[in-house]
Amino acid sequence: MFLTLIFSVLLFSIFCIFFLKNTNINLIRIFSLFGSGVALILSCLLLVEFDPNSYHFQSIATYKVSSDFLNIFFTFGLDGISLFFFCFK
């Protein structure tokens, strides 16, 4: 759940910043800081929720991209090592 929220917040921030005028630097900085702050808070919640005694992947998110010709699934999950790469980038 947290992985999906983090990806959604970051993609929404990038999408909105793309449509802002490049002359309004302060608005771009504020919007970038807000999006990064929300992603940081969600990443900290993800770190607190993590169970270090389990050896399975946790916080698994699956995305499906389907059309008439393609049927692609992307699955993301965090284990004990990748958690620190994700939270402390």
VEXNUDO-249681 format. One record per residue: residue in one letter; y, z, x of N, C-alpha, C in turn. Coordinates in steps of 0.2 Angstrom, whole numbers, plus 5000, padded with zeros to 4 digits. Layout:
N
AYZXYZXYZX;...
END
This chain:
89
M499450005004500050005000500650005004;F500650045010501250055014501349985018;L500849955020500849895024501249835019;T501049835013501349785009502049795008;L502249865007502949885006503349865012;I503049875018503449865024503549795025;F503049755024503049675025503549655020;S503549675014504049655008504749675010;V504849735012505549755014505849705020;L505449695025505649655030505749585028;L505349555025505349485022505949475018;F506049525013506649525009507349535013;S507349575018507949585022508049515026;I507549485029507649425032507949365027;F507649365021507849315016508549325014;C508749385013509449395011509949385017;I509749405023510249395028510249315030;F509749285028509849205029510349175025;F510449205019510949175015511649205015;L511749255020512449285021512849235025;K513449235024513849195029513949225036;N513949185041513949215048514549245050;T515149235046515749265048515849335046;N515349355041515349425039514849465043;I515049485049514649515054514449585052;N514949625049514849695047514349695041;L514349655036513849655031513149635034;I513149595038512449575041512149635045;R512649665049512349725052512149785048;I512549795043512349845038511749835034;F511649775032511049755029510449755033;S510549735039509949735044509749815046;L510249855046510149925048509749955042;F509949935036509649965030508949945029;G508849885030508149855030507649885035;S507949895042507549925047507449995046;G507950035043507850105041507350115036;V507350075031506850085026506150065029;A506050015033505450005036505250055041;L505650095044505550145049505250205045;I505650225039505350275035504650265032;L504550205030503850185027503350185033;S503550165039503050175045502950245046;C503450285046503250365047502850385042;L502950365035502450395030501750365031;L501750305034501050275036500750315041;L501150335046500850375051500650445049;V500950475044500750545042500150535037;E500050485034499550475029498850455033;F498950435039498350415043497850465044;D497250455043496650505045496350485051;P496450535057496250515063495450525064;N495150565059494450575060494050515057;S494350465054493950405051493950355057;Y493450315057493350265062493450195059;H493550195052493650135048494350115048;F494450055046495150025045495450065039;Q496050075040496450115035497050075033;S497350085027497950045025497849975025;I497249945022497149875022497549845017;A497749785019498149745014497849675015;T497749645009497449575009497949525005;Y498049475008498449425005498149355004;K498149324998497849264996498349204996;V498149155000498549094999498049044997;S498149024990497748974988498048914985;S497748854985497948794982497348754980;D497448694979496848654977496448634983;F496748634989496348614995496148674999;L496648724999496548785004496348845000;N495948885003495848955000495748995006;I496349025008496449065014496649135012;F496249185015496449255014496649285021;F497149325021497449365027497249435025;T496949465030496849545029497049575035;F497549625034497749665039497549745038;G497349775043497149845043497349875049;L497449945049497649985054497050025056;D496950025063496450075066496850125070;G496450165074496850215078497250195083;I497150135086497550105092498050065089;S497950025084498449975082498950015078;L498850075075499350115072499950125076;F499850145082500350155087500750095089;F500450035089500849975091501249955085;F500949975079501349955073501950005071;C501850065072502350115070502850125076;F502650115082503150125088503350055091;K503550005088503649945091504249945095;
END
